Amino acid sequence: MESQVFDKIIKENLTDSFLNLLLAQINIDATIISSEVLPALQHTTLKREVDFLARVKTSDQQEFILHLEFQAQNEKGMVYRMTEYAGILLRKYQIPVRLFVVYLGNEQAKMVSRLPDNEVISGFALLSINTFPYQRFLTSNAPEVIIFGILADFEGKDPKDASRVILEKLLALNLDDSLLGKYISQLEILSNLRNLNQIVNQSIRAMPVTLDIRKSSFYQEGMKE
């Protein structure tokens, strides 16, 4: 009950005047001219609702999501919790997010507020398989690697010849019929991503393999996907 009363007091007093005071305290030279309180953040990974969330516009034409958390005690790992919120908010609203933890306790505030440099996520590396030479996949002896050659750059090679080379590499591994059937079916499925299914099927039909491969459970299950 006490925490509910506490939350009620906080939320009732979060006017633009109070928010502007917070911005001024951290030397943001702009004032809030409008704010729209947003609904509580709902996500399956969150164990609790955020304290305050609003879409804010400032006098210098900034627009961002303002997220406030109020803490009466120092919480270990708060920086990770706030980072998780930020990622969810960025995905949902796709505008900048400003995060604030307002400490209300009596002891000195000592929560870590910045991630270490090696934990900061500023983006991701984009790897496009269709720019990789398909021969790079064929240097492997792992069938799960070889089959991805069908999605790579054939470097001007006829797709029929490239698919045949990939199949020949699979055959050269001397896998048992069950495993070979599994990877052939996976190869056929992947080939759909490049509209090469017909070409790959023609290459498979020309393979010197036994009928047992096409009867294997892995192959049949793969063909149903």
C-alpha positions, 0 to 999 in steps of 0.5 A, spaced: 500 500 500 505 504 501 509 503 495 502 505 491 501 511 495 508 513 493 507 512 486 501 516 486 504 522 489 510 521 484 505 521 478 500 526 480 506 531 480 510 530 474 508 536 470 511 540 465 514 544 470 517 539 474 520 535 468 523 542 466 526 543 473 530 536 471 532 538 464 535 544 467 539 540 473 543 537 467 544 543 463 539 541 458 538 548 455 531 547 452 524 547 455 518 542 454 513 545 451 508 539 450 508 532 453 504 526 452 504 521 457 504 514 454 501 508 456 505 503 461 510 499 457 508 492 456 513 487 454 514 479 456 521 480 459 519 486 464 518 484 471 515 491 472 512 497 469 516 503 468 515 509 473 513 515 467 513 515 460 512 521 455 513 523 448 516 530 449 517 536 445 522 542 447 523 549 445 529 547 440 525 543 436 527 536 439 522 530 440 524 524 444 521 519 449 522 521 456 523 515 461 523 517 468 525 511 474 524 514 481 529 510 486 528 510 494 534 506 494 541 504 490 539 499 486 545 494 483 545 493 476 540 499 475 544 501 468 542 494 465 535 495 467 535 502 464 538 499 458 533 494 457 528 499 457 531 503 452 532 498 447 524 496 447 522 503 447 527 505 441 524 499 437 517 501 439 517 508 438 523 509 433 525 516 436 531 518 441 530 516 448 532 520 454 533 516 460 533 519 467 533 515 474 531 520 480 534 518 486 530 520 492 534 516 498 538 519 504 544 516 502 549 518 497 547 516 490 552 511 488 548 507 482 552 506 476 549 510 470 554 508 464 555 501 461 563 500 460 565 501 453 566 494 451 558 493 453 555 499 449 551 497 443 551 502 438 549 498 432 550 491 429 555 488 423 551 487 417 553 480 413 550 479 407 552 472 404 550 474 397 557 477 397 561 472 400 564 467 394 561 461 394 567 457 394 569 460 401 563 455 403 566 449 399 573 450 403 569 447 409 568 439 410 562 441 415 556 439 411 552 445 415 557 450 412 557 447 405 549 448 403 550 455 405 554 456 398 547 456 395 546 463 398 553 466 396 556 469 390 557 465 384 562 470 381 559 469 374 558 462 374 552 458 371 547 457 377 547 450 374 554 449 375 555 452 382 549 447 385 552 441 382 559 443 385 556 444 392 552 437 391 559 434 389 562 437 395 557 434 399 557 427 396 565 427 397 564 427 404 561 420 404 556 421 409 551 416 411 545 416 407 541 419 412 545 425 413 546 426 406 539 426 405 538 431 411 543 436 408 540 435 401 533 437 403 536 443 407 539 445 401 533 445 397 529 449 402 535 454 402 535 454 394 528 457 394 531 464 397 534 465 391 529 462 386 534 456 384 529 450 387 528 448 380 535 448 378 537 444 384 532 439 383 535 438 376 542 437 379 539 432 385 536 428 380 542 427 376 546 425 382 549 418 382 546 417 389 541 411 391 534 411 392 535 410 400 537 418 400 530 420 398 527 415 402 530 417 408 526 421 414 530 427 414 529 428 406 522 427 407 521 431 413 525 437 409 521 436 403 514 438 407 517 444 410 
